[in-house]
């Protein structure tokens, strides 16, 4: 799910503060500990080769996040693509690959057990 800032409902606005809220933005039930993550990614980065060997050759961890700058396109198991841009909130369900379209800075929150498994796999794939 991609949501542009302007599409998130304003719940409260007072001098010096605007509060926006998007309800039902993902279900974290039963996911355990969550990790906060900050990624700096260069244009052209493509996770497809890094995820080879994972279930479905896809990242199987959900992520909730915010794009500080740049543009990223995800592709799911059915081939559906979705692009997020600077100032977008996003939810990426399990089963995705990522391609960086323009240098990007993102903040993500992920179930640490599932995403640590994916990160460890990527480290192994790069010979690290």
Beta strands, then each sheet from edge to edge (+ up, - down):
strand 1: 2-3
strand 2: 9-14
strand 3: 17-21
strand 4: 34-41
strand 5: 63-76
strand 6: 81-85
strand 7: 89-92
strand 8: 96-111
sheet 1: 1+ 7- 5+ 6-
sheet 2: 1+ 7- 5+ 8- 4+
sheet 3: 2+ 3-
end
